[in-house]
Amino acid sequence: MKGKKKEYLATPIDHFDITKHNVVPLVDAMRNMAFTARDLARAADINDRMLRDPDCGVILCLAGSLISAGLKKVFAEAVRSRMVDAIVSTGANIVDQDFFEALGYRHYVGEERLRSGMYDAELRDLQIDRIYDTLIDEDELRVCDDTTREIADELEPRPHSSREFIRAMGEYLERKGCKTPDSIVYEAYKNDVPIFCPAFSDCSAGFGLVAHQHARGDGAKVAIDSAKDFYELTKLKIANPVTGLLMVGGGVPKNFAQDIVVAADILGHEAPMHKYAIQVTVADVRDGALSGSTLKEASSWGKVDLAYEQMVYSEATLAVPLIVGYGYHKGAWKKREARRWNKILDQVAVGS
């Protein structure tokens, strides 16, 4: 069985490197086409525009299995190159996938036949988890679970925002050594870029936190405060009123980031709507109108301005390298100052 497992986990996912592929001529050639090509070119222009805006804070939103699919290096480079000031993500992208690889593990290319689902029972017997056409070793994932428990055990037993916990994950990698040259968690830690996972327990960290709380019984324990997440991100909007959103997928990260405009208003601050907004998605109104709700609709809620917004109906692994790669090779990030928003939040007694 071990031999069979090694056969399945033989070819690692190769993460796309935007630094090696100048996509500017390609995207420019799409500008006078139609349909999604033209939409993507306009999205790339908006992304470049917000990187050139000295007042704009850029918030990256991530939903879906993006890191396991090969986009880890794209987002890690975006953080490293000062193209991102904050991240709002699902927990799976940050913990099960990025932090997992930072611990020294990999995701693997699944054979074409595995997509049928006919071999999932065999994969289960081998402790292999399948994400469409990508494979992950369940035994290694359990190590990731336990590492988050270890981190929780070391923290002060109180409610923490997910941002605080993820920063502790970055500090863990600093102490123990990051096993990959490209990690979103580690780059964010080094560059003081806050990462928020509003549904943090819905990932590998959830298992670690359950184990931590179970072991503590009735004693003091670490908990995750999602309201604190919301308040912290709202504080950033108040401190930096001009903001832009680059949203990959929809769901909780999309809505959470958009809602800080309304939250700021509730707190008595007339924060403007997000000046720039891009969403890459394959969802439409038939999914219940959250992930696929348009950015124009968000304007009716007072969340997104209409001047610089663009929906791109495309699967992320196709569109994201082009949009982010365009911004990288246009080079506006070279003159962009790092905002280091983690330092701002650490100076504020959030919740006091």
N, C-alpha and C positions, 0 to 999 in steps of 0.2 A: 504493500500500500504506500509506503514512503517513496519508493521508486516512482510509482504512478503520480504521486503528488508533485514530485520534482519535475515530471514531464509536463504537467499542467502549468507549473509556475516556472517557466523556462525563459520567457522573453519579457523583460521589464518594459513598462510604458516609458516612452521617450518624450520628455517634456519639451514643448515648443520654445525655442529661444528667439525672442524678438530682436535681440541685438545682432543676430547673424543674417537676418533677412530684411532688406530694405523694401518695404511694401508700398512706399509712397508712389512710385510710378504705376503700380497696379491699381491702387485705390483711386488715383487721379484719372486713370483710364476708365474707371467705372462711373465717373461723375456725370457723363452725358449719356449713360445708358438709361434703363428704366427699371421699374419694380424695385426689388430688394437691393440691387446693385447701386442704384441712385440713393436709396435710403441710407445704405451703409456709408457711402461717400460723404453724405451730409452729416451723419453721426460722427464720422472721423473728423470732419471740420469743426463740429461743435466741441468735441473732446479737445482738439488742439486749441480752440478759442478759449476754453475755460482754463487750460494750462497757461495761456498767455495773459490771463486776467490776474493782475497782482493781488487783487482783493479776494479772489475766489478760493474757498476751501473745498477740496474735492473729496466726496464720500463714495467709496466703492461698495456696491451691494452684491453679494454672491449667494445664489441659490441653485440647487442641483448638484450633481456629482461632477464638479468641475476640475478638482485637483487630481482625482483618480484618472480623469480623462486626458490629462496631459497639459493642463494650463497652469500648473504650479509655478513654473519659471516665469511665465508672463506676469503674474500678479506679484511675485517676489521682486522682479525687476522693476515693476511699477512703484513699489514701496521704496526700493533702494534708490531709484532715480527721482524721488520727490514728486512723483506724478499722482500720489494718493496721500491724503491727510488723515483719513479715518476709514475703517472697514466695518460694515455690518453684514453678517454672514450667518448661514446655517451652521450649526455645530459640527456637522459631518465634514464639511470642507476644511474647517480649521483643526479639528481634533483627530477624527478617524482617518483623515487623508493627509493633511499637511504635517501635523505634529507626528503622526504615525511614521511618515517618511523621514522626519528629522531625527527620529529614534533609530534610524538605520534600516527601515523596512521599505518594501517597494510594492507597487501595484503591477499587475502582469497582463499582457495581451492574452485574451481568451480566444481559443480556436473558433472559426466561423460556425461550426456545428453546435457550439454551446448555446448560441442565441435561441435555439429552438425550445430550450427548457427541458428537453428530454433527458438531459444528463444531470439535472440538478440534484437528484437523490444521490448519485455517485459523488458529486462534489461535496454534498453534506457529509457523507461518510468519510471523506478525506479532510474534513475541516477546511474547506475552501468556500469562500463567499463570492457570489457573482454579482457584479454591477453591469448589467447588459452584456457588453463584450470585454469586460475587465474583471480580473480575478484578484482576490486578496486572501492572505493566509489568516484564518480565524485564530490560530494559536498565537500568531504575532499580534493580532488585534487585541487579544486578551492582555498581552503585556502593556499595550497602550492604555487599556482600561485601568490596570493596576498602577501604572505610573501616575495617572490623574488622581488616584486614591492617595498615593504617596505625597503628591503635591498638596492635596487637601489637608492631609495630616500635619503638614508643616506650617500651614497658614493659621493666623489668629482665628479662633473659633467664633465667628460672627457672620452676619450677612455680607456678602461681597457682590459687587457687580461682576458680570461675566468679563468685563474689561480687566478688572483687577486680577481675576483668576488667570486669564490668558496671559497677562503680563508676567504672572508668576511662572507660567509655563515657559515663557521666553527666558526668564531668569534661570530656570532649571536647565535649559539648553546651554546657557552661558556657563554654568557650573560644570555640567556633565559632558559638554561637548556636543555640538550639532553635527549629525552624521551625514549631512547633505549640504552642498554649497548654496542651495536655493531653498529657503524655508520662509514662508509668509510670517509665521509666528516669530521666528528669530529675527528677521529683518525688521519687523514692526517693533520688536523689543529694542533693537539697537537704534532705531530711528525715532523712537517715542511716538509711533503711530498707534492710536487706540484701536482695538478690535472688539466689537460688540457682537455677541450671539444671544439675541433675546430669548430664544428657546434652547438654552444651553444644555439642559438635561437630555434633550433629544439627540444624543450622540454618545460616543465612547466615554466622554467625561461623565455622563449621567450614571453609567455603571460604577465608575470610580467614586462618585459622590454618594450613591446608594450604599456602597460598601463602607465608606467613611462614616456615614450617619448611623448605619447599623452597628458598627463597632463602638461608636460613642454612646449608644443607648440613650439614656436620659441626660447625659452630660452635654456640655457646650460643644457645638459643632459648627462646621462651615455650611453655609447655605448660599444659594444664588438669588439675588434680589433683582428681578427684571424691571421693577419700577425704578430702581437706582440706575440701571442701564439707560432707561428712557430719560431720566433727569440729567444724567451726565451728557448724553448726546445733545439734549436740548440746551444745556449750558454752553456747549460748543457753538451751537447756532446763534445764541445770544451774543457770545464773544466775537464771533466771526459771521456777521449777517449775510454776506454774499457767499452762496454755496452752489455747488454743482453735483449732480448725481450721475454716476455711471453704474447702471443696474444690469446685472447679468442674471436672468431669470426673474422670478417674482416673489410671491409668498410673503412671509413675515419680514425678511430684510427690506424688501421694497416698501411695504406699508410703514414699517417702523421708521425708516429714514425720512419718508415723506411727512409723517405725522409731527415731526419736531417743529415744523412751522406753526402748526395749530397749538402745540404745547407751549411754545414761546409766547404766543398771544394770550393763552390762559394765565401765564405767569406775569402778564402785564407788559410784555415787550412787543413792540411792533416790528417783529422780524420779517423781512421780505420773503416772498415765495422763493423756492429754489430757482435761481436764475437760469441754470442749465440743467437739462435732464435727457439722458439717453437710456433706453431700455432695449436689451437684446432678449428676445423671447420667442417661443413657438406657441405660446398660449394665446387664446382669444376669448371672447365673451362666453363661449360655450363651456369654459371650465369654471364658471361661477363668477367671472368678471373681476377677480382680484389680480391674479398673476397676469391676465391678459387685458385688464382695464387700461385704456389709453392714457397717455400723459395729458392729453387735452381734457379728459374727464377729471384728472387730478386737479386741473386748474379750477374747476367748479368748486372744489373743496378748499381752494385757497392755498394749495401746496406747491404747484409748479407753474412758473411763468410760461407763456406761450411763444415767446420770441425765439428761444433756442431749445426746442424739444424735438426728439426724434425717436420713433419706434422703429426697431429693426427686427422683422420677423424672420429669424434665422436661428439655427442650432448654434450654441455658443462656441464650440470648437472651430467652427468656420469663421464666424464674425469677429470674435474677440481678438485673435492675433492680428487681424487687419486693422481694427479700430485702435487698439493699444499700440501696435507696432507703428502705425502711422504717426501717432503722437510722439513716440520715442524717437523716430528718425527725423521728424520735423525739428526736434531739439529744443522746444520751448522750456523743457524741464531743466536745462542747463543753467538758466538764469532764475529759476524759481526757488524761493526760499522755503526751507522745511519749516512747517508750523509747529511740529513737536507737541501736539495737543495732549499727549499723556502728561507732560509736565504741568500744563495748565490745570488738568483735572486733579493731579496729585496735590496741587497747592490749595485747592478748594475743598473745604470740609463738606463734601456732598452729603446731604441728608441732615445736616445740623441746623 
